[in-house]
């Protein structure tokens, strides 16, 4: 959890439009069946919302890659058998 929270904080810190107050945060918000979910809250001015939203999503992926954190996706295993 700490590594993920640190990677999320790195992504937050890279946001030019993020406001210092209220302070942004990243916390565990749910334990799912096959994933731990996090909530990230970062405040910005209304006119910067969409640009920061998409920039943050992209930066989270880059930060996870740099820190060796793998995102979970639904998986389906198919086993083929010959008769």
Secondary structure, 3 states (H helix, E strand, C coil): CHHHHHHHHHHHHCCCCCCCCCCCEEEEEEECCCCEEEEEECCCCHHHHHHHHHHHHHHHHHHHHHCCCCCCCCCCCCCCCCC
